[in-house]
Amino acid sequence: MEFYWYDVLGALGTTTIIVTYVLLQLEGVRSEQVAYSLLNALGAALILTSLYFSFNLAAFLVEFFWLLISLFGIGKYMIRSGEKGV
């Protein structure tokens, strides 16, 4: 089995998402924090990058929506932060 640079990115993305979930369960990060959504978005983006080179429809759909939902969470955080500053 060959291991390409984009496989490394995919593995880093998977690791990022798993570590983020472990941190959530250990209460090291809360789902309301922007860090939670940022880490999830980063992980999904890295996996999507690897899928560009080695496509899998099912994995693409999961990661696409994972990224979309994470970006929604980041946007929600930004709106909340802006309201508090007013």
N, C-alpha and C positions, 0 to 999 in steps of 0.2 A: 504494500500500500504506500502510495506516495503522499507526502504531506507538503502542501504548498503554502505560500505566505498568506493567502486568503483563508486557508484552514486555520492558521494561527489566529487571525482576526476573529473568525467564528468561535473558536475555543475561548478566546478572551471575552467575547460578548456573552457566551454562555456562563462563564465563570462570574462575570459581573452581575448578571441577573440572579444567579444562585446565591452569591454572597450577599446581594441586596436583600433577597428573601430571608436568608438566615439572620441578617441584621434586624429585619422587621420582627421576626419571631423572638429574637433575643432582646427586643426593645432598644436596640442600638440606633435605630432610626424609626421615625414615625411616618405613616403614610401621608400625613398632612405636610410634611417637610418637603421643600423643593428638592433636596438631595435625593430623596427616594425616587421621584419622577425623573430627575436628571440621570441617575445611575441606570434606571430601567431603559430610558431613551438611548443612552450610550450603548448598553448591551444589545438592544434590538438593532441599532444602526450598524454595529459591528457584525452581527449575524447577517443582516441584510446585505452588507457588502460582500461577505463570503458567498451568499446565495446568488449574487450577480454572476459569479464565476462558475458556480456549481449549483444550478437551479433545482429547487424542489418546491412544487406548488404548495403543498400542505405547510411546510416550514415557512415559506414566504408569507402566506396568509396570516399565520400566527404572529410572526414578527412584525408584519406591516401594521396589524391592529394593535400590537403591544406598543409600537412606536407612536401610533396615532393617539392612543389613550394616554401615554406618558406625556406627549406634547400638550394634550388637553389639561392634564394635571399641572404642568408648568405654567400654562396660560392662566389657569384658575388661581395659582399661587401669585402670579404677577398682578392680576386684577385685585386680589385681596390685599397685597402689599401696597398697591397704589391707593386703595381706599383708606388704609390706616394712616397713610402719610398726609391725607387731606385734613 
